[in-house]
């Protein structure tokens, strides 16, 4: 490699790093501004959901669970509790009846889900506490869904590539059918997103999310 070629390579690498840093900053500003506004706008829904959960089943309003974030970093993810308090203990017994092929467990008629839980899952209301994760920086509004540690432990090298992006509250998977999408297809969607992330793409996916939530397709 000549000196000129080496200099051009270094300049190109620096330009790529600057462009990536600028995209990350823009994405973070978008996350914080939209999330702050969103929490204020849906405050009545958050309060109403909390009361419904507390008054209809025993246990806490919120469910905390360790998930794996960007570059394999673990964090505590928040959700509204949609299951009975012994759900985690009962999970192992249900693994063989999963309705979804691949690593992730999903069951349409999961007996661990409460009556209120079925409703808030149908319209993805149970995911709204993750707005706190967005503010903390563990998650973004748009990105791959954060995986469980036991799922990541059996990931293939290809699947591990989805951990290169900050996990999101919504993403390509959510607007394309959610649990109706197979695991391998989800991985390819997430990798494609992480390689082409942009402000316009994030805004488009956020807009499509509202339609996906109202349709309830793949939500269970």
Secondary structure, DSSP 8 states (H G I E B T S, - for coil): --HHHHHHHHHHHHHHHHHHHHHHHHHHHHHHHHHHHHHHHTHHHHHHHHHHHHHHSSS-SEEEEEEE-GGG-EEEEEEE--B-TTHHHHHHHHGGG-SS-SSS---TT-TTB-HHHHHHHHTTGGGTTHHHHHHHTS-EEES---B-HHHHTT--TTGGGGGGS--EEE-HHHHTTGGGS-HHHHHHHHHHHHHH--HHHHHHHHHHHHHHHHHTTT--
